[in-house]
Amino acid sequence: MNKVIFFAQIRELVGTDCIMLDANQLSVSHLIDKLSEQGEKWLLAFKENHVLCAVNQMLVDFNYIIQDSDEIAFFPPVTGG
């Protein structure tokens, strides 16, 4: 299982700060596709080029292959300070 965490306006759009799901052996891109299928707000939250991803607190590209127990975080390219 994988913990998927959402930050900033992504969290606001999807209505939760995290979910648990099995993303083992999916690319980040495929995970985004899977999450986007959950509804219009999810699709809007993961609009192409409007999200960054970190796995285990390290930035990764969308080709990264997720492993079991990886923690995945999605956040916008610019966060407040």
C-alpha positions in Angstrom: 0.0 0.0 0.0 1.0 3.6 -0.6 0.2 6.8 1.2 -0.7 9.6 -1.2 -0.6 13.1 0.3 -2.1 16.2 -1.2 -1.0 19.8 -0.5 -2.3 23.3 -1.0 -5.0 23.8 -3.7 -4.7 20.2 -4.7 -5.9 19.2 -1.2 -8.7 21.8 -1.4 -9.9 20.5 -4.8 -9.9 16.8 -3.9 -11.3 17.3 -0.4 -8.8 15.3 1.5 -5.2 15.5 2.7 -4.3 11.9 2.0 -5.5 8.5 0.8 -4.1 5.0 1.0 -4.0 2.9 -2.2 -2.0 0.3 -4.0 0.2 2.1 -6.6 3.0 -0.5 -6.6 4.7 -0.6 -10.0 2.7 2.3 -11.4 4.5 5.3 -12.9 3.6 8.6 -11.3 2.0 9.5 -14.6 -0.3 6.4 -14.5 -1.1 7.2 -10.8 -2.2 10.7 -11.9 -4.4 9.2 -14.6 -5.9 6.8 -12.1 -6.6 9.6 -9.6 -8.0 11.9 -12.3 -10.7 9.3 -13.0 -12.3 9.9 -9.6 -14.2 13.0 -10.8 -14.0 16.5 -12.3 -12.4 18.1 -9.3 -9.7 15.4 -9.3 -9.1 15.9 -13.0 -8.8 19.7 -12.4 -6.3 19.1 -9.5 -4.0 17.0 -11.7 -4.1 19.1 -14.8 -1.0 18.5 -16.9 2.0 20.5 -15.9 0.2 21.9 -12.8 1.5 19.5 -10.2 4.8 18.3 -8.8 5.5 15.0 -7.2 7.8 13.8 -4.5 8.3 10.2 -3.5 9.7 9.6 0.0 10.4 13.4 0.2 12.4 13.5 -3.0 11.2 15.2 -6.2 10.7 12.7 -9.0 9.6 13.0 -12.6 6.4 11.4 -13.9 8.2 8.4 -15.3 9.3 7.3 -11.8 8.0 3.8 -10.9 6.4 3.6 -7.5 7.3 0.8 -5.2 5.3 -0.8 -2.4 5.3 1.4 0.7 6.5 4.6 -1.1 5.0 7.8 0.2 3.8 10.0 -2.7 3.1 13.7 -2.3 1.5 16.0 -4.8 1.8 19.7 -4.6 1.5 22.8 -6.9 4.7 24.2 -8.5 4.5 27.2 -6.2 3.6 27.0 -2.5 3.1 29.8 -0.1 5.6 31.0 2.4 
